[in-house]
Amino acid sequence: MRLFIGIPLAPVTSDELVAISARLRSSRDGLRWLPPESWHITLQFLGKAGEAQYEAVVARLRALRLPPVPIHLEGLSCFDRAGVFFVGVRLVPELLSLQESITAATKFCGYIPEARSYQPHITLARSKGKEQRQSLIALRTQIRRQPRLTRFVAPEFLLYESFLGASGSRYEIRARFRLGAGEANLA
């Protein structure tokens, strides 16, 4: 199985991003727009895992006791080299603490934390190649004013399994982990 850990979006946030995507998206833009059910804030990409490694990750994540995390969405932007159109997420201390705690916990399961600094975001669309990167530039010019997005508090984080397909990845929730002092984590 192919795993990653992330924060799901609040329904109001998904609704706002659906409206933004509908306004910006075009059938001629050459971008692959991700469906709302795939939107999340990645905390750590794990990659391949066998059953024993999966069980170890779940046990380590269940042992974490961290507070709920305030999520502050920032502006729309692009990672030009990666060909990604996204909504930025402010790296508040609680979010950084959660991300660092997760990577420390999974390190004991054989996963190596990324060397690059953590840049939380929500991917809305991807370009399909070098030619389509021009589509990202065109998309960026459509953004006259940055949207004001509703803040929310994340009460949980999730362990997802990713299934690769011709039309993109599909995600299934494998485990839920509550945030909040002393709360039990649920399967």
Buried (B, 14 or more C-beta within 10 A) or exposed (E): BBBBBBBBBBEEBBEBBEEBBEEBBEEEBBBEBBEBEBBBBBBBBBEEBEEEBBEBBBEBBBEBEBEBBBBBBBEBBBBEEEBBBBBBBEBBEBBEEBBBBBBEBBEEBEBEBEEEEBEBBBBBBBBEEEEBBEBBEBBBEEBEEEBEBEEBEBBBBBBBBBEEEEEEEBBEEBBBBBBEEEEEBEE
